[in-house]
Amino acid sequence: MQLPLGLDANARASLQAQIFEQVRNLIVDGRLQPGARMPATRILASDLGVSRNTVVLAYERLAAEGFVEMRSPIGVFVARNVIFDSPRLPEASIASGRDGSTYRDRRIVFRGESHTVAPSPDASIRYDYWVGRPDATLFPAKAWERILHQTLQEHGPGVSAYCDPAGLLELRRAVAQYVGVARGIRARPDQILITSGIQEALNVLARLFIGHGTEVAVEYPCYSGAANVFTSYGARLATVNVDREGVDTSRLPADIAFIYVTPSHQFPTGATLPVERRAQLVDWAERAGAYVLEDDYDSDFYYDSAPLPALKSMDEAGRVVYLGTFSKSLGAGLRIGYMVLPDCLVEAATVVKALLDNCSPWLPQKLLAEFVTSGAFAHHLRRTRTIYRDRRDCLLEVLREHFGDLDVSGSQGGMHVMWRLPEDFPDASTIQREARRRGVGVYDLLSCNVRVRRDDHLNARSLLLGYATLDEDAITDSIALLANAIQDGAAECDAACPQPWQRSMA
């Protein structure tokens, strides 16, 4: 570590005193934190062009006055008991934008809102049904460690080199092979662009297609993380309602740039778009000259039958952009997603990716490429599907034990279900509040990254239950607590008139 010290040989103060004063100031105002290692005396003397003895004497004075600690033979460290006096930075004035949002400077032209990337830690929640979170304990750490060791031994210099902005060729080949087998997509490696998850892919595509006032379509309800990206670039959103079978293809708008859909496991309802509607959507895109952004959300987890082939597998005219990710199957911390692009979009999308971050990190790409091509990824998916299927079965069974017949969608796959509540139950927000008091996290749509109107009946009468991180014992215990929460919530609403389901639970 080099210290930003400036010495003046013509100053009244000695060089030793100047070093002491400047280092002391760095420590007192918090720029050198407690426990930080100081440069070795020989190195600092070389950096400053002074004798080592000058630095030694300055360090000894700093130690004598309690600013540093000498830990021979380890080195010199900032003392941990220094009293800091950090200056308070002036508060910037906050201006309100025309959309009601607040920004610190009116010169900031960006306007947008964020989704919840991860919920705030809450120690009071013992059983959390947050949606879209894979079980971290299932991460194949041993296989990953083995591949990491081998990769660094054989290909270590790759860490210091830039990659192709489109992504590491080995990974693009592995992805092309995977989507061909698993999703029925004919893809060449040069059609694949590696991204930092789905979210970066959405930003790349928004930059390609959206200008101020561009009309694009999204499902209703839909993933707010996508809708918020589009509106931040100036898009006007047209919504297409979702029913029990997914997006209603009879209501597609006539003149839009693209439509964003989640056909494998619609977010949030969990509906799977049937073959007939998939064909209608692809035909519409060709006729309208529009694109379909296919976010293949949760497609790695189907339990009772094989998944339908991806929309992209039906795309003969080059109107479908396929978005995939390893965030759900392996872990979001890897930040690796990908797009399968029509040929006409490859060059422009690669330029946008290069402008965003030059390229994705080399090491995670290299490790993942080996993990996929070695067959370890397929083994991991089989194991994970079995575990998640058992947890889904347990959840549905325990819900029926407590509540009888269920109106649940999305149970055929994925990592969450949407439970449409009976009309005589408390509303979803009441249940969410009462469950939290008992240490159970369940969520209405608005609380879980769903773009939906607050007054929408679907939001008031639906709960999202992400079950992937909870084992069978946790599911059994937590649903019993949820039943108590619902009973107490109903009692608050109408203590004098118990409903039939309450009597059955009593």
N, C-alpha and C positions, 0 to 999 in steps of 0.2 A: 504494500500500500504506500503510495506517495502522498505526502502531506502538502497542502497548498501554502507553503511558507515562502515569504519574500524577504530576503535579508539585504540590508543597506550597509555597505562597508564604511560609508562616510557618516553614518548616524552617530549621535552621542552615545547611545546605548551600545554595549558590547554585543558581539555576535551571540554569545552565550545567553545574554539577557533577552535579545530579540527572539531567540528560539523559545526560551521559557515563556515569554509573554504571549507569543502567537499560539503556542500549543495550549497554554492555559486557557486562552480565549476560546479555542476550538472545543475544549472540554466543557467549559462552563456554559457556553450557549447551546450545547447539545449536539454539535456537529460530530464530535467524537463521543460515541456512546459508551456507557459503563461496560467493562469487560473487553473492549476492542483492543486488539493487539497493535502495539506501536511498531513502527519500522525499527529494525535493528540499528544500533548506533553506527556501524560501519556503512550500512546502506544509506541512512539519512545523511551522513557526512558526505558521501559521494554525490547524492542528489543535490545538496546545497553548496558543494564546493568548499567545504570547511574541513578543519582537522577533526578527527574522530574524538579527540579529547574535549573539544568544544561541545559536542553533542552529549558526551558522557556527563559533563558537568551540568548541562541544562537538565538532563534526565534526573540526575541526583537531586537537584533542587526541586523539581516537580514531585519527586518521591517524598522528599522531606516535608513538603507542604501538603501532602495527601492527595495529589492529583493523579499519580500513577503508582503502580505497584511493581517492584522488581521481583520477578520469580525466576531466580537462577536455578538451573541453566536454561529454562524454557524461553524467557524473554521478558519484555516490559509490556504492561497492560494498563489501560485506563482503570482507575480505582472504581469500585462498585458503589461506594458510599459518597460520591461527589454530589453536592447540592447544585442542581441545574437552575439556571435563570434564563430560560429560553425567551427571547423577545416574542411578543404576540404580533402576528401578522395582521395588518389592517383588513377588516372585513370588506369584501367587494360588495358594491351595491347590487341588489337583486332586481332585475327587471322582469316584468310579466310579459310573456308573448301573447299574441292575439288569440292563441288557442287555449289560454289559461295556464299554460305551463310556465315555470320560472327558470330563468337563465341569468348568469351573472354578468352578462354583457350583451347589449342589444346587437353588437356587431357579429355575434355568433349566428350564423344563418341556419344551422341545423335545428330542426324541430322534430321531436319524436319522443316516444315513451318506451320503456323497457318492459320485458316480461320478467318473471321470477326465474333466474338461472338456477338457484338452489334456495330452498326455504331456510329461514333463519333458524339456527339451532335452538331447540326448546327442550330443556331438561325435563319439563313436566310431561312430555309425550313419551310414553313407554312403547306404544305400538303405533307405528306411523304408516299410514296407507297412502303416502305421497305417490303421485303417478310418475311413471317413466324412470324410476330409479332401479337399476339392476342390483342384485345381491353382490356386494363387494367381496364377500367371503368365497364366492365361486370363481374369482379371478384365477386363471391358471398360472400362479406365481412360479412354480417350479419349472414348468416348461419355458416360461418367459425368461427366467434367470439363466437357464441353460443356453437359450438362443442368444441372450445378451452377451454372455461370456464368450461364446463362439464368434459372434459378430465383431466384438471389439478386438479379439485376437487377430481375426483374419482381415477385417475391413475398417479398422479403427480410424485411418486417415479421412474416411468419408465424413466424419463429424466436422471437420474444418473446411469442408467444401460446400459451395452452393449446389442445390439440386436444380433440375429442370423445373420451371414454374408449374408445369403440368403435373409434376409428381415423379417419384422414383419409378423408373421403367419396370423394375421387378415387381413393384406393388401394383402398377397398372395392369401388368400381365396377370397377376394373381387375381385381381378384381374381375378382369374380363372373363377369366375361367370360372370364377365363382358365380357371377351373375348369369353366365350361360347355363350352368347346371342347375342352380337353385331358383332362378327367376325366369328362365327361358329367353334370355336376351342375347341376341347376336351382337357382340361388341368387339371392336379391335382396341388394343391398348392405346392407340392414338386418339380414340374418342373419349377417353377417360381422363378426368381432371381430379386430382386429389385436393381435398379442402380440409379446413379446420372444422369438421363437423358439418351438419346440415346448415347451421346458422351462417357460416361463411359462404356456402353455396348459394343461399338465398340472397345475400348481399351482392355476390357476383352477378346473378341473374337480374336482380333489380337494377343494377348499374347498366346492364345491357339493354333493358327494355323500357325503363321507366323514366319519364321526364315529368315536369310539373303538369298535373292534370291528366296524365295517362290513366285510362281506365283498365283495371285488372279485376279478375273475379276470384273470390275465395268461397269456400264452403261456409254455411252458417248452421250451427256454430263451428268455429275453427280454432286452430292453434294461434294464439295471440302473438307468439314470437315471429311468425311469418307475416301476419297482417301488419304488425308494427314496423317490420323492415320495409314493406311496400309503401306504407304511408309516409315513412321518414324520407323517402326519395320523391315524394310529391304525388303519389298515386291516389286516384279516387277508387274506392272499393265498391264493386258490385257483388252482392251476396247471392248465392244459390243455395236454397234450403236443402238440408239433409233429412232424409226420412229413415225408415228402418233398414233400407238397403243401401244407404250411402247417399251421395250427391244426386239430386234429381236432374237427370240429363234432359228431361223435357223442358226445362226452364233455363237453358244456357243462353246467355246474352249474345246478341248478334255481332257486336263490333268491339272487341277487347284485345289487348295484347296477349294475355295468357290467363289461364285459370290454374290455381293452386289446389291440389287435391291430395287426400290421404286414403287411397282406395283399399289398401290391404287391411287396415284396422283404423277406421276413421277416428280422428281425434276431435271430440272426446267420446263419441257414442260407441265406438268399437265396431261399427257396421262394416261388412265386407261388400264392396261393390261387385254385383254379379256380372257374369260374362256379357250379357246383353247390353248392359249399361256401359261397360268398358268399350265395347265395339261402337256404341253410339257416341261416346266421348271422343274417340279417336277419329271417327268419321266427321264429327262436327269441327274438330280442329283443322282437318284438311280443307273442308269447305270454307271455313271462316278465315283461313290463313292465320290462325292463332296458334299458340303453343299450349301444351299441357305440362305443368310442372308436377311430376309424380313423386311425392314424398312417400317412399315405401316404408312408412312407419310401422314398426313391430312385425315386419314380415318374416323375421327369423324364427318366430315362435307361433307355430300352428300345432294344435294338439290332437284333434279328432280326425283330421283328414289332411291331405297335402294342400298347400296354399294354391290359389289360382295363379297362373302366370302373370307377370307384371304387365301393366299397360304398355310399357315400352316394347314388349315382345310382339305386340300387335301393330306396331308403328312402321308402316311401309313408306310413309311420305316424309318422315323426318320431322314430325311435329311434337314429339314427346321428349322432354328432358327428365331423365331418371335420377333421383336423389337417394343415395344410400349412406349408411353410417355404421360404424362399429361401436357407437356409444352405448347402445342397448345390449348388444351381444357380449361385449368385453368390458367396456367402461368409458364413461364420458371424459375421464381425465386424459385418455389417449389423444382426444381431439383429432380423430381421423374420420373423415367422410369422403364421399366421392360423387361425381356426376358422370353419367353416360350421356354424351351430347350428340345431337345431330351434327353431321359434318360441317354444315354451314355456320355453326356457332363455336366450333372448337378454337379457332384462332382468336376471335374477339374475347372469349371467356378466359383464355390463357393470358392474354394481355392484361385483363382486369386483375386476375390473380397475381401476376407479377407486380402490378402497381400497388396491390394491397400489402404484400409481405415478401416479395421476391420468390419465396418458395416455402413449402412446409418443411418442418424439421426432418433432417435425414435419418436420425437414429430410430425414432418410432416407426417410420416408413419401412426401414430395412428389417426391423424386428418383425413387424406385422407381415411383410411379404414372406418371410421364412416361416412364420407361424401358419399362414394359410396354405402355402405350397407343400409343407411337410405333412399335412393332414391333421395337425393338432387342432386347428380351428374347427374342423368338422366334428372331431371327437368332443371338443368343448361344447359345441352347440347341442349335440345329442344328449350329453349329460345335463346341460342346463335346461333343455326342453322337458326332460323327465321330471326334474325337480319342480319347475314352475307349474307343470301340468298337475302334479300332486297337490301343490298349494292351491291352485285354482279349484280343484275338486273339493278340497277341504273347505275352502271359503264358501262355495255354493251349498255344500251339505250343511254347514253350521248355520248359514243364513236361513235355510229352509227349516231347520230345527227350531229356530227362534221365531221366525216370521211367516212360515207357511209358503204359499205360492209366491214366486218372485217374478218381477218384470226386469230382467237383467239383459243387457246387450254387451257384445264384445267378448263373450266367454269362449268363443271358438279359438282365440289366439291372443297374442300380446301379453302384456303384464298388468293390465287393469281391466276392470269391468265398470260399466255405468249402471247403477241401480235406480230405476224410476220408482219413486216412493209412492205407496198407496195414498189416495187423497185424504184419508183420515189420519195419516201420520203428521207429526209436526213438519214444518218446512225444513229444507236442507240446512239453512244457516242456523236454525235453532238446534238441530241435531249436532251440527258441527261444534257449536259452542258447548253443549252439554257433554258431548263425547270428550272434548278436550279437558274438561274438568275431571274426567276419570282417566286421563292419560292416554286417550285414543285419538289419533289424528285421522279424521275423515274429512272430505272436502266437497263443497259445492263447486259448481263449474267456475265461477268467477275467481275463486281462490286458487285455481289450479291451471293458470295460463290458458284459459278458454276465452275467446272473444265472443261474448254473448251479452245481450241487453240485460241489465240488472233486473228489470221487471218481467223478463221472459219466464213463462210458466215452467219451461224446461229447467232453468236455473234453480227455481224455487223447489222443484220436485225431484231433483236428481242428486245423487251422491257418487263421487268417483272413488273407487277402491283399488289402489295399486298394491298388489299382494306379493310381488316378487321377493321382497326383502324379509318377509315374515314366514317362519316355519309353521308347521301344523299346530304345535302347542300354542304359539303366540296368536295364531288366528283364532283358535278355539277360545282362549281366554279373552281376547279383545272383543270378539263379537258378543260374548256374554255381557261385557261392560257396555257395549254399544246398545244392546237391548235395554239395559237399565237406563241409559241416557235417553233413549227414545221414550221410554215409559215416563220418566220424570219430565221430559220436555212436553209431552202431551198433558201431563197433570197440571203443569203451569197454565197451559192454554185452556183446559176445560176440566177442572178437577171434579165437577159435579156430574159429568156425563161420560163415563169411560166408554171407549169404543170397543167393538167386538174383539179386535186383536189384543187390546189391553187385558180383557177378561181372560183370554186364552193364555196370556203370559203370566197371569197372577198365580 
